[in-house]
Amino acid sequence: MKVLFIYPQFPDTFWSFKHALKFIDKKAGTPPLGLLTIASLLPHGWEKRLVDVNIRPLVEEDLAWADLVMISAMVVQRESAHALIKQAKLAGKTVVAGGPLFTSEFESFPLVDHFVLNEGEITLPRFWLDYGRGQAQRVYTSDVHPDIQHTPPPLWHLADLKQYATMSIQFSRGCPYNCDFCNITSMLGHRPRTKTAKQLINELDGLYALGWREPVFIVDDNFIGNKKVLKQEVLPALIEWRKGKTGLPFNTEVSINLADDAVLMSQMVAAGFNEVFVGIETPNEESLVECSKTQNRNRDLIESVRRIQRAGMEVQGGFIVGFDSDTETIFTQQSDFIMKAGITTAMIGLLQAPAGTRLYDRMKLEGRLLGEMTGDNGDGSTNIIPKLDLKILQAGHRQLVQFLYTPQAYYQRAKTFLLTVQPPQIQLHLDWTYIRALFRSVVTLGIKGVERAEYWKLFLWTLFRKPRLFPQAITLAIYGHHFRILADRM
């Protein structure tokens, strides 16, 4: 059996980093972890190939080789997924689809032959058993959450690793919280299920043996969902593993209560974590109550961010406008918060209601659903009718984003962050790729760019005042270039 895995195109969005990737000669952020894991669940004797169309186009020869096509996608990849499925069907291929996009809206893909939905460790074996008998159903679903301590490592060799900026691995699935707008718990459950420390180390060993020294994104829904396992087993193992190694800084997603645990933060930094994404959402306490973001309530959110920064980790933040409790003052509140907290990477979107969430059910009951989500949290769209006038909401959102990514505002936040954060404890891997990126930043940002004055201020200030943070300062400048291009297009 010859199986062709296809990964659709990511549009030019906040998290695509397309305008930043050019500085380091990369074509995409991360390879498709889900497909590479599904590939590892298939029989070892089968031939497998991957076409990530973010790296190269799908061509006739790819499809001619395949007996079966498997595709996975997120909602933001919807348009590309439709086109690739049509291309595969025109070539006469059987198409099997799974992943978040198809789990939430498989009815919208009539050309797909079979859907293997939810978690593949459960539904994929059922599909293959039926397929081998010639009795495959069209849709396979399950509400069972598997023990991922039996999940094999991804088949990294299928991907052209040198084309990516970051690798992704997974330690846990599920989140203990119940945010109104989040579909993670409906898909993956409330109880965090973890791999063993040995599994995680084996996956990292595999990447290291392949020569990977660049960042690794641990894609958990909430990495600190099971603190006991982290503090007693996983982080000590990562700290030990890192001895004598260079590179592979880690980043992940956490909840804000990380700031309450100094020991956990210290362990994470020693293990090599230098960035965390936190769903801060809003400084408006009423909106936090509305969306059941209990972990963010009754705390000084700015001080929580600063504690994480002082420990040695950059906080990247997710923010939302358009809660029912929001008034026209929310845009100023968000701007003031983000500036004071020194959050350079601030993703700000309108409230959206993914299928399967309590928010979706409430909006449907109230007759306030507008249709499907775009999946792009930063494009100013929403699939609900907000309480705040939609034109005011969209105009306020646009002005907020465009202000935050002006050179003056962005570089001010970068300096605020660099004044707070501790230098990394791990030995970074710097090669000619990053030397070229530095020179390209000098030309693109320091000579040609509208941000050139702010760029040189940060460049010289960091070089002489915070030299150990100089690589991070240049990275932030390059990220800012990407964000500003997107903001200017709004």
N, C-alpha and C positions, 0 to 999 in steps of 0.2 A: 504494500500500500504506500502510495506517495501522497503526502499531505502538504499542501501549501498554506502557510499562515500569512494572512494579509492584515496589515495595520493601516487604517485610513489617515488621511492628511489632517494635521492640526491647523486651523486657521491662525491668522496673526492676532494673538491674544496676549493678555497680561502675562500668563504663565508660559507662553511659547518661547519667550526670550529670543525671538528670531533676529532682532536687530542687535542683540548682544552676542549671539553665537558667532556672528561673522568675525568678531575680533579674535576668536580662538580657533577659527577654521573648523567649526563643527556644524553639522546639518540639523541636529535635533537635540532636545534636552535629554530625554531618557528613552531606552528601548522599551518595547511593550512587555512589561513584566508578566501580565496575565497570560498572554499567548505563549511566552517562553515557559511558564509553569504548566500550562495545559499540554504543551509539547512533551514535557517530562513525564506526564501521566499516561501518555500513549505508549504502546508496545515498543520496546527498544529496537526491534528489527525493522520497523517502518522507516522509510526515508522521509525526511522533513526538511523543508526550506521556509525561510521567512522573507517576505517582501514588505518592508516598512516604506510606504510611499513618501514619508517625510525624508527619506534618504535617496530613493530612486523610484522612478515610475514602474508600475506594473505593466509588463509587456506580454505579447502573445506567446512568446517562448515559455514564460513562467507558467501560464495556464495550460499550455500543451503538455508540459511535463507532469502536471498534477492529476491524481485520481480523485482527489477531494480537496475542497477549499474551505478553510476555517477562518472566520473573521471576528474580531472583537473591537469594541469602540466605546468611547464615552459620548455623552450627549452632544458635546461641542463638535464632534466629528461626524455628525449626522449626514451632512450633505455629501461628504466624501464617501461615506459608507454606502449610501444609495448608488453612487456612480460606480464604485468598485464591484458591488453585488451585480449590478446590471452587466458590467463587463465580463464577469465570470459566467453569468448565465448565458450570455451571447456566445460564449465559448463552449457551451454545453456541459458545464460543470455543476456538480451537486455542491450546494453552499450550506455550511453549518455556521450558525451565528450564536454568540454569547457575549456576556459582559454587561456593564451598566446600561448602555443605550438600549440594547435589545431586551433586557430584563424589564425596563420601564415602559417600552412602547413597541413590543414585537409585532403588534397588529398592524403597524405602519409599514411593514416590510414584506409585502406579498410575494416577492421573488425568492425569498429565502426558503430552502427546502426543510431545514430542521433547526430548531432553537434549543440549545443546551444552556439553560438559564440557572441563576442563583450560583451556588458554589460548585465548581467543576468536580471536586473530589467526590461529590455525591451523584450529580446528574450525568457526568461524562461516562462512567462505567455502564450505567443503564442504557445510554444511547448506543454505545459500541456493541453491547450484547444484542440489542434489537437489530442494529444495522447489519451485524454479521449474519443474522437469521433472515434478513430481507424483510423485517417487520418493524422498521423504525417509525416511531410516531413523529408528528411535526413539532410538538412542544414537550420539553422535559423541564419540570420545575420541582423544587423541594424546599420545605421550610426547615429542614434539618441542617444544623451547623456542624461541619465535620471537625474532628480533632486534627489540627494542622501539624501536630508533631509527627504525623505520617506523610506529610506533603514533601515530595522530593524537591531538590534544588532546581532552579530554572536552567534551561539549556542555553547557556550564554554563547556557546559556539555558533548558534544559528544567527546571531546578530553581528554586524560589523562594528565592533566596539569603538573603533577609532573615530567613528562618525558622531559619537555622542559626547555630551558634556558631563553627564552624570549617570551612574548606575543606580538601579533601584533594587532593594531587597525588602522582604516583609518579615517582621517578627511577630505581630499579633493582628487579630481581626476583632472587630466589635468595639463598642464604647459604652462605658457605664452610665453616661448621661442621656438625657432625653430632650434635646433641643427641638423646638416646635417645627423648625424649617429643615431639619437634617434627615436624610433618608438612610444614613449609615445603619442605624439600629434596625430599621425595617428590613434591610438587606442582610446584615451580618450579626445582628443581635446585640443585647446589652452586656453580656458577659464576655470580657476580653479573653480570647483564646490565644495562647502563646505557643511559639515554637520553643524548643529547648535551647539553652546556651550553646550546646554542642552543634545543633543544626545551624545556628547563626554563624558560629565560627567556621564551620565547614563551607558555608556559602562565601564568606569573606576570603577564606583560603583559596577557593576556586577563582575568585576575581583577582586576587593578588598574584596567583600563579600565572594568570593570563597577562600579567603586566599592568593591571589597572592600578593607578595611583591617584586618580582624580576623585572628586566628591562622590559619596554614596548617600542616596536618599532612602531612609527607612520609612516606607510608605504607610505606616500604621495609621489608623483612624485617630488613635490617641495612644502614643507610645508609652505614656505613664499610667495607662489604665490598670495595670497590675504592678503596683509599686514594690510589693514584697518580692516578687520574682526578679524584678529589675535590680533591686538593691542587694539582694542576697546571692543571685546567681549570674545574671546576664552582664551587668556592668562590671563586676569584678573580672569576669572572663574576658570582656572586651579590653579592659585595662591591661591585663596580662598579655593578651594577644598582640596588642599594639607595641610592646617592647621591641626595640630594634628595627621597627618599620618606619617608613616615611610615607606621607600622603594619606589618602583615604579619609579626609575629614567627613564627619557625619552631619546630616540634618534630618529633621523629622517634624511631625506634628504633635503638639501637646496641648493640654488644657492649662489655663492660667494659674491653677493651683500648684503648678511646678514651683512657683515663686515662694510657696510656703515651706518648702523642704530644702534647706541649705545643704544637707548631706547628699540628697539626690542630685542637686545641681552640680555639686562638686564632683561627684562620681561621673556624671555625664560629660563634663568638661575634660576630666582626666581620660575618659574613654575616647575622646576625639570629637565630641559634638560642638559645633561652633555656630549653628543656626537652628532656630526652632520657629515653626509657624504656629501662631496662636489665633484662634477664633475669638477676637475681642468683641466684635460686632458693633457695640455702641456704648458710649459713656452715659446714655440716658437710662437711668435706673428703671423707669416705668417700662421701657421697651424690653429690658432684660427680664422683667417679671412676665411680660406678655409672651415672650418666646421661650420661657422656662429655662433660661440660661442661668441656672442656679449657681454654678461654680464661679460666675463672674460677679455675682451680687454681693453687696455689703462689704466692699473692699475698695481700697485706693488703687485703681487700675494702673495709674501712671507709676506709682511706687512698685507695684508688682512687676511691671515691665522693666523698671530700672534694676530691680533685684536680679532678674535673669541676665540683664546686660552686664551688671557688675560681676556676676559669676563667670562671664566669659562667652556668652552666647548672644548673637544677634536675634532680635525678635522681629519676625515678619508677621504682619497683622492682617487679618480679614475683617472687613467692616461692612455694615449694611445700613442703608437708609430706606425709609418707606414702611417702617412698622406703623401699626395703627396709632401708637402712642406718640409718634414723631410729629412735631410741628415744624414750621419754617425755620426755627432756630437750630434744627439738627445739623445743618451744614456747617454753621459756625462752631457748634459743639465738637463735631468730628474733626474739623480743621485744627482747632485749638488743642485737642487731645493728641492728635498725631504729631503735631509740631513739638509739643512739650515732651512727649515720650521719646522723641528721636527715632521714630519708626520710619525707616527709609522706604522699605518695600511694604506699601499699604495698598492692598487690593480692596477697592470700594465698589460695591454693587448695589443695585436695587433689590429689595426683598423679592425672592422668587419661591414658588411652592412646588417642589419636586413631588412627583407621584409617590404615594406610599407614606407621606408624612402627615402628621396631625394638622399642619397648616393647610395642606392640600385638601384634606377632608373638610376642614372648617370653611375654606374658601368656596368649595363646591356646595356646601350646605347653604352658604350665604349668597350664592349666585354670583361670586366674584372671580371665577376663573376665566381667563382670557384665551387659553390654548396651551400649546406646548412651550417649554423653555428653550432658549437658544443654547444653554449650557455655557455661555460666555458671561461670567459674573461681572465683567467690566464694560459691557457694551451699552449700558443704559436701558436695557429692556427689562420687562417683567411680564409674568403670565398671570398676574392678579390685578384687580381693580383696587388701588390703594385708597385709604381715607384722605390722605393729602392729595390735592389736585395733581393729576399725572403730569401736566405741563410744568407745574411748579417743581415737582419732584425731579423730573428729568433735567430741567434747567439748573436746579440747585446741585444735582449730582455732577453735571458736566462742569460747572464752575468750580466745584470743590476739587475734582480730579485735576483740572487744568491748573488751578492754583498750586496744588501740592507738588506738581511736577514741573513748575517753573524752575529754572536753574537756581534762583535765589532761595526758594523754599526748600527744594530738595537738598541742596548742598548744606544749608543750615541744619537740616535734620541729620545729615551724614556726620557733620562735625559734632553735634550733640551726642550722637551715638558713640563716636570714636573717643570722645572725652570720658565716656562712662565705662565702656567695655574693657575687659582685661585682654591682653594679647593671648593668642592661642598657645596651649601647652604642647601641642603635637608639632612634629617637624613637618612642615609643608613641603610638597613636591613641586618645585619650580623648574620648568624646562623651557626650551626655545619657544614653545607655543605661547607661554606667558610673557616671554621677552618681546615677542612680536606683538602681543596684545597691548603691552605697555606702549610701544612705539606707535601702534595704530591709534591708541587713545590720545597720544600727544598730537597726532596729525588731525584726527577726526574731531576730537573734543577741544583740544588745547589751541588749535590753529584755525580750523574751519568752523567749529561749532559756536552756536549762540551762547553756550555755557562757558566759553573759554576763560572769562575772568574768574568765575567761580571755580572752575577746574584748577587753575594755577594756584589759587589761594589754598585749596584743599591739598593739592600736590605738595606744595612747599611746606605748608604747616605740618602735614603728616610726616614728611620726609625728615624734618628737623626736630619736631616735637614728639612724634609717636612713630619712630621708624619701624618698629616691629609690626605696626598695623598698616604699613604702606601698601602691601599687596591687597589688603582688604579695602583700602580707600580707593584704589584704582578699579577694583571690581565693582564697588558701589557706583563709581562714576560711569562705568560702562552700563550697568543696570539702569541708571538714571537716563541715559541716552535712549534706551529701549522704551522705558515708560513714557518719556516725554513725546516720542514720536506717536505713540498710541493716544496720548492725551490730546495732542494737537489735532488729531483726526476726528475727535468727537464732535 
